[in-house]
């Protein structure tokens, strides 16, 4: 039978526990990026009222149906 000291047992337990947390973290981040890239490519928010608008097909200026303000769609990224 294997004889483990208490220090080695704690070390192995913490290593496996932290590796599991790291794998879950990476998985959730990959899922979050995938879901945000698919949904944000078609929708953007009004800068005045925060209503969700769909991406315009031809022009870059769209009128918000909630508040009536004009919004410019920026497909270059950033804020």
C-alpha positions as CSV (number, residue, x, y, z in Angstrom):
1,X,0.0,0.0,0.0
2,X,1.1,3.5,-0.7
3,X,2.1,5.6,2.3
4,X,1.4,9.3,1.9
5,X,2.3,11.9,4.4
6,X,-0.3,14.5,5.3
7,X,1.7,17.2,3.4
8,X,1.7,15.2,0.2
9,X,-2.0,14.4,0.5
10,X,-2.9,18.1,1.0
11,X,-0.6,19.0,-2.0
12,X,-2.2,16.4,-4.3
13,X,-5.7,17.4,-3.2
14,X,-5.1,21.1,-3.8
15,X,-3.5,20.5,-7.1
16,X,-6.4,18.4,-8.4
17,X,-9.0,20.9,-7.0
18,X,-7.3,24.0,-8.5
19,X,-6.8,22.2,-11.9
20,X,-10.5,21.5,-11.9
21,X,-11.4,25.1,-11.2
22,X,-9.0,26.2,-14.0
23,X,-10.6,23.8,-16.5
24,X,-14.1,25.1,-15.6
25,X,-12.9,28.7,-15.8
26,X,-11.4,28.3,-19.3
27,X,-14.5,26.4,-20.5
28,X,-16.9,29.1,-19.3
29,X,-14.7,31.9,-20.8
30,X,-14.7,30.1,-24.2
31,X,-18.5,29.6,-24.0
32,X,-19.0,33.3,-23.0
33,X,-16.8,34.5,-25.9
34,X,-18.6,32.2,-28.4
35,X,-22.1,33.3,-27.2
36,X,-21.2,37.0,-27.2
37,X,-19.6,37.0,-30.6
38,X,-22.7,35.3,-32.2
39,X,-25.2,37.6,-30.5
40,X,-23.3,40.9,-30.7
41,X,-22.7,40.6,-34.4
42,X,-26.4,41.1,-35.1
43,X,-27.5,43.4,-32.3
44,X,-26.3,46.6,-30.7
45,X,-27.7,49.0,-28.1
46,X,-29.1,52.5,-28.5
47,X,-26.8,55.1,-26.9
48,X,-29.6,57.1,-25.5
49,X,-32.2,54.7,-24.1
50,X,-30.3,51.3,-24.2
51,X,-32.9,49.5,-26.4
52,X,-31.6,46.6,-28.5
53,X,-31.4,47.3,-32.2
54,X,-30.6,45.0,-35.1
55,X,-27.7,45.6,-37.4
56,X,-28.5,47.7,-40.5
57,X,-28.0,46.0,-43.8
58,X,-27.2,48.9,-46.1
59,X,-26.7,52.1,-44.2
60,X,-24.9,52.7,-40.9
61,X,-27.4,55.2,-39.4
62,X,-30.5,53.7,-37.8
63,X,-33.4,55.4,-36.0
64,X,-34.2,53.9,-32.5
65,X,-37.9,52.7,-32.4
66,X,-38.1,53.5,-28.6
67,X,-36.7,57.0,-28.4
68,X,-36.3,58.1,-32.0
69,X,-32.7,59.0,-31.7
70,X,-30.3,58.4,-34.6
71,X,-27.6,55.7,-33.9
72,X,-24.6,54.9,-36.0
73,X,-23.5,51.3,-36.3
74,X,-19.8,50.9,-35.9
75,X,-18.4,47.6,-37.1
76,X,-14.8,48.4,-36.4
77,X,-15.0,47.4,-32.7
78,X,-14.2,49.4,-29.7
79,X,-16.6,51.5,-27.7
